[in-house]
Amino acid sequence: MSARRHEYRNRAQNRLDTAPLREFTARFATAEEIENWDKHVTANPNGGNMLQSAAYASVKNGSGWKVRFLVLENGASASYNLVLEKSFPLLGRLWYLIKGPDLEAAADLKAALEACAAFVRGRKLNVFTIKIEPDIVDSEEAQARLLEAGLVKAPNIQSNDSTAVLDISGPEEAVFKAISSRARNAIRRAEREGCEVVRQEHGPETYRALYDLMADTVNAKGSMPLRSYEYYAAFWDEFCNRGQGNFFFTYEDGKPSVGAFVINYGAKATYKDGGSTQNRKQYGDSHLVQWAAIRRMQELGCMEYDFCGTPPASRIKDKSHNLYGMGMFKTSFTKTVTDFVGCHDYVLSPVKHKLWVKGAEKVFRRIETARTGQQFY
């Protein structure tokens, strides 16, 4: 997003103003709205998120989660949010508003969640907890709003609850000047030495090439667990078939050496997946891949580039953090680390939620992982 829009969003989300709170209603989306889901989500107050997209809904639907399409309205505007629903014996249903709800301000959280609670109770949906993770920038004011809404902190789920976001709304030259001299020098050197970035069409050969690079990186650095090839292939396929997925590679000795998958969703670009071989000869190839991706995202009309995951701002230089290396690389493009408020539970049944956090969640996660071989969320 543009610097002006970013400033407005932070100010709007975090302010503790004295204006009357707006009332919300909640409902399921109509068939027409679901048919045009991405159009509605990208028109949300903060532009939506690729994890609320129709592509992601297709990835998750039938994978142990039921997909719900939820609309929050306050009379003046609407917010379209993807809900992942899972049922558990004795407890009932868990709702997960992945990267949502998307609201204009943190002050709207209480009323929006009360509307969700009234809706699920009115429909007798037997939801015991609504798990949320809105893209609200963390601050003392935001924490006050979370407390006011009655939310309970839960472990974060998504990798970009702390992340590096680059404003790419300006001209290419201005964006290049905005990144660090270290990144600029790496890009220029890679170009001087003949390194080239190749944009590849989606398909099994491309998918396998990137997955193998990701596996190399995980095996070498152990930064985070890797889902199955089948999961990533389905994920990449869904986004690419909608014109929202892009692959970028460099080669060394005729083989892929650095690869990246970047999503363009509305005005937002997200560096979702990447990997590389170890002990490469070419200096600056990873930076050049990102610069090529940034330029392509500008061509597609994106205004911000989310590098998708760093340590929190307070630990960005902590070498013991498992994302330290990735954080150093990503903050060579933009020094500012954005910490969002992360994952919270809105409790509808205190007794069932207590059972959930005291051990039921861990048990069900183990069972699900043993049964499917996949991550729970």
Residue pairs with C-beta under 8 A, 6 or more apart in sequence:
1 9
1 47
1 167
1 169
1 267
1 268
1 303
1 304
2 167
2 169
2 170
2 303
3 167
3 169
5 169
5 303
6 165
6 167
6 304
9 46
9 137
10 137
12 104
12 105
13 103
13 104
13 105
13 106
13 136
13 137
13 142
14 105
14 106
14 136
14 137
14 139
14 141
14 142
15 105
15 106
15 107
15 141
16 107
16 141
16 144
16 145
17 107
19 107
21 107
21 108
21 110
21 111
22 74
22 75
22 76
22 108
22 111
23 74
23 75
23 111
23 115
24 72
24 73
24 74
24 108
24 111
24 112
24 114
24 115
25 72
25 73
25 74
25 115
25 119
26 70
26 71
26 72
26 73
26 112
26 115
26 116
26 118
26 119
27 70
27 71
27 73
27 119
28 68
28 69
28 70
28 71
29 37
29 40
29 69
29 70
29 71
29 80
33 40
33 69
33 71
33 80
34 69
37 53
37 54
37 57
37 69
37 80
38 53
38 54
38 242
38 265
38 266
40 78
40 80
41 48
41 49
41 52
41 53
41 80
41 81
41 82
41 102
41 266
42 48
42 265
42 266
42 267
43 80
44 79
44 80
44 81
44 102
45 77
45 79
45 102
45 103
45 104
46 102
46 103
46 104
46 135
47 102
47 266
47 267
47 268
48 80
48 102
48 265
48 266
48 268
49 98
49 99
49 100
49 102
49 135
49 265
49 268
50 56
50 239
50 244
50 263
50 265
50 268
50 270
50 272
51 82
51 98
51 99
51 158
52 80
52 81
52 82
52 98
52 99
52 100
52 102
53 82
53 239
53 244
53 265
54 242
55 235
55 238
55 239
55 241
55 242
55 244
56 82
56 98
56 235
56 238
57 67
57 69
57 82
58 238
59 231
59 234
59 235
59 238
60 67
60 84
61 67
63 372
63 374
64 86
64 368
64 372
64 374
65 84
65 85
65 86
65 96
66 84
66 85
66 86
66 87
67 82
67 83
67 84
67 85
68 82
68 83
68 84
68 85
68 95
69 80
69 82
69 83
70 80
70 81
70 82
70 83
70 97
70 116
71 78
71 79
71 80
71 81
72 78
72 79
72 81
72 101
72 103
72 112
72 115
72 116
73 79
74 108
74 111
77 104
79 100
79 101
79 102
79 103
79 112
80 102
81 97
81 100
81 101
81 102
82 97
82 98
82 100
83 95
83 96
83 97
83 98
83 100
84 95
84 96
84 98
85 93
85 94
85 95
85 96
85 127
86 93
86 94
86 96
87 93
87 94
88 94
88 360
88 364
90 352
90 355
91 128
91 352
91 355
91 356
91 360
92 126
92 127
92 128
92 349
92 352
93 125
93 126
93 127
93 128
94 127
94 128
94 129
94 131
94 356
95 116
95 120
95 127
95 129
95 130
95 131
96 131
96 377
97 130
97 131
97 132
97 133
97 134
98 133
98 158
99 133
99 134
99 135
99 158
100 132
100 133
100 134
101 109
101 112
101 113
101 116
101 132
101 134
102 134
102 135
103 109
103 112
103 134
103 136
106 134
106 136
106 141
106 142
106 145
106 146
107 145
109 134
109 136
109 145
109 146
109 148
109 149
109 151
110 145
110 148
110 149
110 150
113 130
113 132
113 149
113 150
113 151
113 346
116 130
116 346
117 130
117 346
117 348
120 126
120 127
120 130
120 348
121 348
127 348
128 347
128 348
128 349
128 352
128 353
128 356
129 345
129 346
129 347
129 348
129 349
129 352
129 353
129 356
130 345
130 346
130 348
131 154
131 343
131 344
131 345
131 346
132 151
132 343
132 344
132 345
132 346
133 156
133 157
133 158
133 161
133 340
133 341
133 342
133 343
133 344
134 340
134 341
135 340
136 142
136 145
136 340
136 341
137 338
137 339
137 340
137 341
138 339
138 340
138 341
138 342
142 341
143 341
146 341
146 344
149 346
150 346
150 347
151 344
151 345
151 346
152 344
152 345
152 346
152 347
152 353
153 342
153 343
153 344
153 345
154 343
154 344
154 345
154 357
155 343
156 342
156 343
157 343
157 377
158 343
159 224
159 308
159 309
160 270
160 306
160 308
160 309
160 340
161 339
161 340
161 342
161 343
162 309
162 310
162 311
162 312
162 313
162 337
162 338
162 339
162 340
163 306
163 307
163 308
163 309
163 310
163 330
163 337
163 338
163 340
164 306
164 307
164 310
164 327
164 330
164 331
164 333
164 334
164 336
164 337
164 338
165 304
165 305
165 306
165 307
165 334
165 336
165 338
166 175
166 178
166 179
166 294
166 304
166 305
166 307
166 333
166 334
167 175
167 178
167 303
167 304
167 334
168 175
168 269
168 294
168 297
168 298
168 302
168 303
168 304
168 305
169 303
169 304
170 178
172 295
172 298
175 294
175 298
176 184
176 291
178 334
179 332
179 333
179 334
180 332
180 333
180 335
182 332
183 287
183 291
183 332
183 333
185 284
186 283
186 284
186 286
186 287
186 288
186 332
187 284
187 287
187 288
187 291
188 284
189 283
189 284
190 282
190 283
190 284
190 285
190 287
190 288
191 288
193 282
193 283
193 284
195 250
195 282
195 284
195 285
195 288
196 250
196 251
197 248
197 249
197 250
197 288
197 289
197 292
198 248
198 249
198 250
198 251
199 246
199 247
199 248
199 292
199 296
200 206
200 209
200 247
200 248
200 249
201 247
202 236
202 237
202 240
202 241
202 245
202 247
204 233
206 247
207 229
207 232
207 233
207 236
207 237
208 229
209 249
209 256
209 259
210 232
210 236
210 247
210 249
210 256
210 259
210 260
210 261
210 273
210 274
210 275
211 229
211 232
211 233
211 275
212 256
212 275
213 256
213 257
213 258
213 259
213 274
213 275
213 276
213 277
214 226
214 232
214 259
214 273
214 274
214 275
215 226
215 275
216 275
216 276
216 277
216 278
217 223
217 274
217 275
217 276
217 278
218 224
218 225
218 226
218 275
220 278
221 325
222 322
223 322
223 323
223 325
223 326
224 322
224 323
225 375
227 374
227 375
228 373
228 374
231 374
232 273
236 245
236 247
236 261
236 273
239 245
239 263
244 263
244 264
244 265
245 261
245 262
245 263
246 261
246 262
246 263
246 264
246 293
246 296
246 297
247 259
247 260
247 261
248 259
248 260
248 262
248 289
248 292
248 293
248 296
249 256
249 257
249 258
249 259
249 260
249 289
250 256
250 257
250 258
250 282
250 285
250 288
250 289
251 257
252 277
252 280
252 281
252 282
252 285
255 277
256 277
257 276
257 277
257 280
257 282
257 285
258 274
258 275
258 276
258 277
258 280
258 285
258 286
258 289
259 274
259 275
259 276
259 289
260 271
260 273
260 274
260 289
260 290
260 293
261 271
261 272
261 273
261 274
262 269
262 270
262 271
262 272
262 293
262 296
262 297
263 269
263 270
263 272
264 297
264 300
264 301
264 302
266 302
267 301
267 302
267 303
267 304
268 302
268 303
268 304
268 306
269 293
269 294
269 297
269 300
269 302
269 304
269 305
269 306
270 305
270 306
270 308
271 290
271 293
271 305
271 306
271 307
271 308
272 308
274 289
276 285
276 286
286 329
287 332
290 307
290 333
293 305
294 305
297 305
305 333
307 330
307 333
307 334
309 323
309 326
309 330
310 316
310 323
310 326
310 327
310 330
310 331
310 337
311 318
311 321
311 323
311 324
311 327
311 337
312 337
312 339
313 337
313 338
313 339
315 321
316 327
316 328
316 331
316 337
317 324
318 324
321 327
327 337
331 337
345 353
345 357
347 353
364 376
365 376
368 374
368 376
369 375
369 376
